[in-house]
């Protein structure tokens, strides 16, 4: 059974276009996940394209939400250990994590609870983890404020707007 997508009309957002889902829509949603996550985090409506709709559907899955929340929680738990010398993975500043631990813990808890969430907040959280030049991996004077602000934005974006 094939799925049908309801997409906003590109010319007039008050109209909806109905079309069958294509394999290329699913492939694009997987291949361009990073780009689509950024668009959803900025507030792009998921129903504005088939790829965004598929990516939003994947982010809203309980398993994906749990994976993102668990990853943030594991990062926060590293603050309880003494800093380790840099290894193969991208290092996250121990000082940065200590300074933003309350906000990151709140973000992880919100992702892991059973309350409804908005896709924009999940996308913000995914971008926070996956963007190697983003605030989680920041250095310098403004890094703490940037990461704190990004975590707070993600927490606020998780709240559904009805």
JOHU-V919423 format. One record per residue. RES is the residue in one small letter. SS is DSSP state (a for helix, b for strand, c for the rest). NEAR is the number of other C-alpha atoms within 10 Angstrom. Layout:
# JOHU-V919423
res:RES ss:SS near:NEAR
res:RES ss:SS near:NEAR
This chain:
# JOHU-V919423
res:x ss:c near:3
res:x ss:c near:7
res:x ss:c near:8
res:x ss:b near:11
res:x ss:b near:18
res:x ss:b near:17
res:x ss:b near:19
res:x ss:b near:19
res:x ss:c near:15
res:x ss:c near:12
res:x ss:c near:7
res:x ss:c near:8
res:x ss:c near:11
res:x ss:c near:8
res:x ss:c near:12
res:x ss:b near:15
res:x ss:b near:13
res:x ss:b near:12
res:x ss:b near:12
res:x ss:b near:11
res:x ss:c near:16
res:x ss:c near:14
res:x ss:a near:9
res:x ss:a near:11
res:x ss:a near:17
res:x ss:a near:16
res:x ss:a near:13
res:x ss:a near:16
res:x ss:a near:22
res:x ss:a near:15
res:x ss:a near:12
res:x ss:c near:13
res:x ss:a near:22
res:x ss:a near:16
res:x ss:a near:13
res:x ss:a near:24
res:x ss:a near:26
res:x ss:a near:18
res:x ss:a near:18
res:x ss:a near:22
res:x ss:a near:23
res:x ss:c near:14
res:x ss:c near:15
res:x ss:c near:15
res:x ss:c near:17
res:x ss:a near:21
res:x ss:a near:18
res:x ss:a near:17
res:x ss:c near:17
res:x ss:a near:23
res:x ss:a near:24
res:x ss:a near:25
res:x ss:a near:22
res:x ss:a near:23
res:x ss:a near:24
res:x ss:a near:24
res:x ss:a near:13
res:x ss:a near:17
res:x ss:a near:23
res:x ss:c near:19
res:x ss:c near:11
res:x ss:a near:12
res:x ss:a near:11
res:x ss:a near:16
res:x ss:a near:23
res:x ss:a near:18
res:x ss:a near:14
res:x ss:a near:22
res:x ss:a near:24
res:x ss:a near:16
res:x ss:a near:14
res:x ss:a near:22
res:x ss:a near:20
res:x ss:a near:13
res:x ss:a near:20
res:x ss:a near:20
res:x ss:a near:14
res:x ss:a near:15
res:x ss:a near:17
res:x ss:a near:11
res:x ss:c near:8
res:x ss:c near:8
res:x ss:c near:12
res:x ss:c near:9
res:x ss:c near:6
res:x ss:c near:10
res:x ss:c near:7
res:x ss:c near:5
res:x ss:c near:6
res:x ss:c near:9
res:x ss:c near:14
res:x ss:c near:17
res:x ss:c near:18
res:x ss:a near:17
res:x ss:a near:12
res:x ss:a near:21
res:x ss:a near:23
res:x ss:a near:16
res:x ss:a near:16
res:x ss:a near:19
res:x ss:a near:19
res:x ss:a near:13
res:x ss:a near:20
res:x ss:a near:26
res:x ss:a near:19
res:x ss:a near:16
res:x ss:a near:25
res:x ss:a near:24
res:x ss:a near:17
res:x ss:a near:19
res:x ss:a near:27
res:x ss:a near:17
res:x ss:c near:12
res:x ss:c near:9
res:x ss:c near:10
res:x ss:c near:12
res:x ss:c near:20
res:x ss:c near:17
res:x ss:a near:27
res:x ss:a near:30
res:x ss:a near:26
res:x ss:a near:27
res:x ss:a near:30
res:x ss:a near:24
res:x ss:a near:28
res:x ss:a near:25
res:x ss:a near:25
res:x ss:a near:23
res:x ss:a near:17
res:x ss:a near:13
res:x ss:c near:13
res:x ss:c near:13
res:x ss:c near:10
res:x ss:c near:16
res:x ss:a near:23
res:x ss:a near:26
res:x ss:a near:19
res:x ss:c near:18
res:x ss:c near:14
res:x ss:c near:7
res:x ss:c near:8
res:x ss:c near:10
res:x ss:a near:17
res:x ss:a near:21
res:x ss:a near:14
res:x ss:a near:16
res:x ss:a near:23
res:x ss:a near:21
res:x ss:a near:15
res:x ss:a near:21
res:x ss:a near:27
res:x ss:a near:16
res:x ss:a near:17
res:x ss:a near:25
res:x ss:a near:24
res:x ss:a near:15
res:x ss:a near:22
res:x ss:a near:23
res:x ss:c near:16
res:x ss:c near:13
res:x ss:c near:7
res:x ss:c near:4
